[in-house]
Amino acid sequence: MGFDVTAELQARKGEGPALWDRYLNPQTAKVLRSIGFDRDWQRGEGCYLVDDTQTRYLDFLSGFGVFGVGRSHPTVRRALHTVLDAELADLVQMDTPLLAGLLAEGLVARAPGLERVYFCNSGAEAVEAALKFARRATGRSRVLFCHHAYHGLTAGALSVNGSDDFRRGFGPLLPDTQIPFGDTEALARELAAGDVAALVVEPIQGKGVFVAPGGYLREAAELLHQAGALLVCDEVQTGAGRTGRFFCYEYDGVHPDIVTLSKTLSGGYIPVGATITTDRIFKKVYSSMDEMLVHDSTFGTNAMAMTAGLATLSILDDEQLVANAAQLGAKLLADLRVAARRYELVSDVRGRGLLIGIEFGRPRSWRLRSRWEPLRLARQGLFAQMVVGALFERHRILTQVSGDHLDVVKLLPPLTASATEADLFVQAFCDVMDDVERSSRPLWHFGWGLASRAARRARPS
Ligand SMILES: Cc1ncc(COP(=O)(O)O)c(C=O)c1O
């Protein structure tokens, strides 16, 4: 007797969608059904997922970037089994756990100029800490953020979210100010008021895969520092090697004051977030013994998360995954750019390392425009969803549309991917685009079906 997870999974097999319909977010299963993504996932290994019919899918979504070291990595699994079986005195709270010290040491070693780490449980929490640290350290309250920015969905993080779709109905939020991404003149104008604590910015925006113009972060840092404000780089998605450097800001040779990290650091298993900053900022936040807990999170330094983080850092080094992300990413980007020349509907291919966006735009020819426009009119982003659907259905490749109302397909393969996976993707993408541009009415019918379902979905049920 007692709880047996294997037996439970077996006994209730296939009930996931019904339970979600009944007890969790009621839209989830509905949306998955409508876009044809309703699979019963059974296993994950490396770059691949397997469903209940034993069909393998190439995972270019990586759980929104969580599986940087791939799924079920043996080193992470072994480390987690070991630490679980060690029956450590975890979360005593009145202690200084060694594993947290070791992970902080490992992160600081990879972040020249930064000296201290705060651990928490998610990307949004890492951002929340950054916002509070910036306010306390500067004694100012206004934070600047960028159009299209995504920093999580808790109230503070939502206050620096650049999309009305996420913000609508949740106000009033913090009085922060939105500026165009990459625009240093707009930044300078806001800084002139003298009340800005920080600019929070993703070096590559996850929504839309917009890459900061070269030199933007460096110039921004100079302007911010002259004005007594801080540069916060949100590396929750771009960090831990994803873009071919451990931190994406390294491309700009800049030294941010605060950096956030999460996703890949989890090893794909245990939620973890890290806010990495300077000794000077920490001393302002944790300024006396009375303030030891002034910003804290009960589970922040739990042994499983710290172990997963340490295992992940060692895998990134041992398997040279940061270099792999740089090299394979450059190849994938180049191959896709060559392929894209053949297609009227592809307007841009951009990104860095293994964070790549393929953007679609209005075709020149009347024949394609007459098919594209109805989708565009129904909802921007549906064409990209049609491509994502075809990659999934026909080629067993999982990708995503990079945010609402954006005709951008985003690729986030595990950093362990090889040329085999990159080539598989390029071939599949070309096959889908050949079909879309040359003939296939069935594919466009699928897209138009999405459009009519989107119209129905927009009506509240
Ligand atoms: C740049 C960035 N910041 C913050 C977050 C929020 O992370 P979480 O979903 O773990 O709260 C995300 C999540 O996608 C992100 O991409």
The ligand as a Tripos MOL2 file, in Angstrom:
@<TRIPOS>MOLECULE
LIG
   16    16     1     0     0
SMALL
NO_CHARGES

@<TRIPOS>ATOM
      1 C1         13.7800   36.6070  -20.0580 C.3       1 LIG1
      2 C2         12.8340   35.9550  -19.0910 C.ar      1 LIG1
      3 N1         12.7210   36.4520  -17.8590 N.ar      1 LIG1
      4 C3         11.8980   35.9110  -16.9450 C.ar      1 LIG1
      5 C4         11.1170   34.8250  -17.2720 C.ar      1 LIG1
      6 C5         10.1740   34.2330  -16.2500 C.3       1 LIG1
      7 O1         10.6230   32.9950  -15.8330 O.3       1 LIG1
      8 P1          9.6150   32.0110  -15.0710 P.3       1 LIG1
      9 O2          8.6100   31.5510  -16.0500 O.co2     1 LIG1
     10 O3         10.5180   30.9030  -14.5680 O.co2     1 LIG1
     11 O4          9.0290   32.7840  -13.9480 O.co2     1 LIG1
     12 C6         11.2040   34.2660  -18.5460 C.ar      1 LIG1
     13 C7         10.3800   33.1020  -18.9240 C.2       1 LIG1
     14 O5         10.2140   32.7450  -20.0510 O.2       1 LIG1
     15 C8         12.0910   34.8560  -19.4820 C.ar      1 LIG1
     16 O6         12.2040   34.3640  -20.7170 O.3       1 LIG1
@<TRIPOS>BOND
     1     1     2 1
     2     2     3 ar
     3     2    15 ar
     4     3     4 ar
     5     4     5 ar
     6     5     6 1
     7     5    12 ar
     8     6     7 1
     9     7     8 1
    10     8     9 2
    11     8    10 1
    12     8    11 1
    13    12    13 1
    14    12    15 ar
    15    13    14 2
    16    15    16 1
@<TRIPOS>SUBSTRUCTURE
     1 LIG1         1 GROUP 0 **** ****
